[in-house]
């Protein structure tokens, strides 16, 4: 058994190459082989969001605080709230983050395939973000 105690890891800023706005990441974890699961808790300030990205085996997001938006490429933006569980299918381009006026925190979980858990793409434009 391995326990990662709350507060035992430093809080990191979300890298500007993968996020727009103020984003913090904490409690990152990755299971040991042969398990493939990993994840982290991400907090988005109002207006902050991920870049477009995809996951080879999909991604599950558990919203814990605030209000956010999530969108699959080619589909309408959806509002997400505490208690919501969002599933992004494998290899589907998507983004997620806070609304323009509310912060949002979620636990994001994804599995690795051949050592890769995520493929990052271009930033979500303000027009796409606000236009939904």
Number of C-alpha atoms within 10 A of each C-alpha: 2 5 5 10 8 8 9 9 11 10 14 13 14 20 14 13 12 17 24 21 17 17 26 17 19 20 18 18 13 15 12 9 7 6 10 17 16 16 20 17 20 24 25 28 22 20 22 24 29 26 22 22 21 22 22 18 18 18 21 17 23 19 22 19 16 20 22 28 21 24 20 18 13 8 10 11 19 13 16 25 19 15 11 13 15 15 12 20 16 13 15 17 19 23 22 28 32 28 23 16 13 16 20 28 25 29 19 18 20 23 22 17 13 8 8 13 20 18 12 16 15 12 19 20 12 11 8 11 21 13 9 14
